[in-house]
Amino acid sequence: MTPKTPRESRTIMTDMVLPSETNPLNNLFGGELLARMDRAASIAARRHSRRITVTASVNHVAFNQSVPVGSVVTVEAAVSRAFRTSMEVYIDVWMEDRFTGARSKANDAIYTFVAVDDAGKPTEVPQLAPETDLEKERFAAALRRKQLSLVLAGKMKPHDATELKALFLADESPK
């Protein structure tokens, strides 16, 4: 399979926060934002794999800034790394101030998707070829996150997590 770039999977969804989607403080419900991020990430994973994709895990979510009613919210998702059958998708959430139009990063998240065939069995996906510095940074970090997840789940021995060990050994090098 020919490797693909994150640009090929990039998905941008823009919508307005409506009153029915907010909590008593008139801010977007966290669950509503999670659903929006899941949809955008699913599209990005499908664009990369050209297969049906299923959410395997929500690895990280940061609700850094409340998103008030009336705000314009843009969810941007792109595959940050592809493994054998799974893909990590990095999601950035941007908010546009309803009065000034200023755009700020409100939240981010990392989801993992698995590509499946018509019978629901995992199937291989193309590798990822990052191009920009940010894409390369996210690509490298994805392997560390995967190794940490496997270690915590008991599916990988800590001494086999070479990328994680390299982080700690780099701090111990002579100065």
C-alpha positions as CSV (number, residue, x, y, z in Angstrom):
1,M,0.0,0.0,0.0
2,T,1.2,3.5,-0.8
3,P,1.7,5.7,2.2
4,K,-0.6,8.7,2.6
5,T,-0.1,12.1,4.1
6,P,-2.1,13.6,7.0
7,R,-3.3,16.2,4.5
8,E,-5.2,13.5,2.7
9,S,-7.2,12.6,5.7
10,R,-7.8,16.1,7.0
11,T,-11.4,16.8,8.0
12,I,-12.9,20.1,9.0
13,M,-16.4,20.4,10.4
14,T,-17.8,23.8,11.4
15,D,-21.0,24.4,13.2
16,M,-22.7,26.8,15.6
17,V,-23.5,26.0,19.3
18,L,-27.2,26.0,19.7
19,P,-29.1,26.5,23.0
20,S,-30.3,22.9,23.0
21,E,-26.7,21.7,23.1
22,T,-25.7,23.6,26.2
23,N,-25.6,23.1,29.9
24,P,-27.1,25.4,32.6
25,L,-24.1,27.7,32.2
26,N,-24.9,28.1,28.5
27,N,-21.7,26.3,27.4
28,L,-21.5,23.4,25.0
29,F,-22.1,20.0,26.7
30,G,-18.9,18.0,26.8
31,G,-20.7,15.0,25.4
32,E,-21.9,17.0,22.4
33,L,-18.3,18.1,21.7
34,L,-17.1,14.5,22.1
35,A,-19.7,13.4,19.5
36,R,-18.6,16.1,17.1
37,M,-14.9,15.1,17.5
38,D,-15.8,11.4,17.0
39,R,-17.6,12.2,13.8
40,A,-14.7,14.3,12.4
41,A,-12.1,11.7,13.5
42,S,-14.1,8.9,12.0
43,I,-14.2,10.7,8.6
44,A,-10.5,11.3,8.8
45,A,-9.7,7.6,9.6
46,R,-12.0,6.5,6.7
47,R,-10.3,8.9,4.3
48,H,-7.0,7.5,5.2
49,S,-7.9,3.8,5.2
50,R,-10.8,3.9,2.6
51,R,-12.4,1.3,4.9
52,I,-15.2,1.2,7.5
53,T,-13.6,2.5,10.7
54,V,-14.7,2.0,14.4
55,T,-13.6,4.0,17.4
56,A,-11.3,1.8,19.4
57,S,-10.4,4.3,22.2
58,V,-10.5,7.9,23.2
59,N,-7.0,8.3,24.4
60,H,-7.0,11.9,25.5
61,V,-9.5,14.8,25.7
62,A,-8.7,18.2,27.1
63,F,-11.6,20.6,27.7
64,N,-9.4,23.7,28.0
65,Q,-11.9,26.4,27.3
66,S,-15.7,26.5,27.6
67,V,-17.6,27.0,24.4
68,P,-20.5,29.4,24.9
69,V,-23.8,29.2,23.1
70,G,-23.7,31.0,19.8
71,S,-20.0,30.3,19.2
72,V,-18.8,28.9,15.9
73,V,-16.9,25.7,16.5
74,T,-14.5,24.2,14.1
75,V,-13.3,20.6,14.6
76,E,-10.2,19.7,12.6
77,A,-9.1,16.0,12.5
78,A,-6.3,14.2,10.7
79,V,-4.6,10.9,11.1
80,S,-1.4,11.4,13.1
81,R,0.0,7.9,12.7
82,A,-1.1,4.6,11.1
83,F,-0.1,1.2,12.6
84,R,-1.0,-2.2,11.1
85,T,-4.9,-1.9,11.4
86,S,-5.3,1.1,13.6
87,M,-4.9,4.8,13.2
88,E,-4.4,7.5,15.7
89,V,-6.4,10.7,14.9
90,Y,-5.4,14.0,16.4
91,I,-8.2,16.5,16.8
92,D,-8.0,20.3,17.3
93,V,-11.1,22.2,18.3
94,W,-11.3,25.9,17.5
95,M,-13.8,28.5,18.7
96,E,-14.7,31.7,17.0
97,D,-15.8,34.4,19.4
98,R,-19.3,35.4,18.5
99,F,-18.6,39.1,19.1
100,T,-15.1,39.8,17.9
101,G,-14.6,36.9,15.4
102,A,-11.3,36.1,17.1
103,R,-10.4,32.4,16.8
104,S,-8.8,30.4,19.6
105,K,-8.0,26.8,20.3
106,A,-10.6,25.6,22.8
107,N,-9.8,21.8,23.1
108,D,-7.9,18.9,21.7
109,A,-8.2,15.2,21.7
110,I,-6.7,12.0,20.4
111,Y,-8.8,9.1,19.3
112,T,-7.8,5.6,17.9
113,F,-9.7,4.0,15.1
114,V,-9.5,0.5,13.6
115,A,-10.2,-0.2,10.0
116,V,-12.5,-3.2,9.4
117,D,-13.6,-5.2,6.4
118,D,-17.3,-6.0,5.6
119,A,-17.3,-8.8,8.1
120,G,-16.0,-6.5,10.9
121,K,-12.5,-8.0,11.0
122,P,-9.5,-5.6,11.3
123,T,-7.8,-4.9,8.1
124,E,-4.5,-3.3,7.2
125,V,-4.2,0.4,6.5
126,P,-1.7,2.5,4.6
127,Q,1.2,3.9,6.5
128,L,1.4,7.6,7.1
129,A,4.0,10.0,5.7
130,P,4.1,13.1,7.7
131,E,5.2,16.3,5.9
132,T,5.2,19.3,8.3
133,D,7.1,19.7,11.6
134,L,3.9,19.5,13.5
135,E,2.8,16.3,11.7
136,K,6.3,14.8,12.3
137,E,6.0,15.7,16.0
138,R,2.6,14.1,16.4
139,F,3.7,11.1,14.4
140,A,6.6,10.4,16.8
141,A,4.6,11.0,19.9
142,A,1.9,8.6,18.7
143,L,4.3,5.6,19.0
144,R,5.1,6.6,22.5
145,R,1.4,6.9,23.4
146,K,0.7,3.5,21.9
147,Q,3.6,1.9,23.8
148,L,2.4,3.5,27.1
149,S,-1.1,2.2,26.4
150,L,0.1,-1.3,25.7
151,V,2.3,-1.3,28.9
152,L,-0.6,0.0,31.0
153,A,-2.9,-2.7,29.6
154,G,-0.3,-5.4,30.3
155,K,0.1,-6.2,26.6
156,M,3.8,-5.0,26.4
157,K,6.6,-5.4,28.9
158,P,8.0,-2.0,30.0
159,H,11.5,-3.0,28.9
160,D,10.2,-3.5,25.3
161,A,8.8,0.0,25.1
162,T,11.9,1.4,23.4
163,E,10.4,4.8,22.5
164,L,9.3,5.4,26.1
165,K,12.6,4.3,27.5
166,A,14.4,6.6,25.1
167,L,12.6,9.6,26.7
168,F,13.9,8.7,30.2
169,L,17.4,7.7,29.1
170,A,17.8,11.0,27.3
171,D,17.3,12.8,30.6
172,E,20.1,10.7,32.2
173,S,22.8,11.4,29.5
174,P,25.9,13.2,30.8
175,K,25.9,17.0,30.4
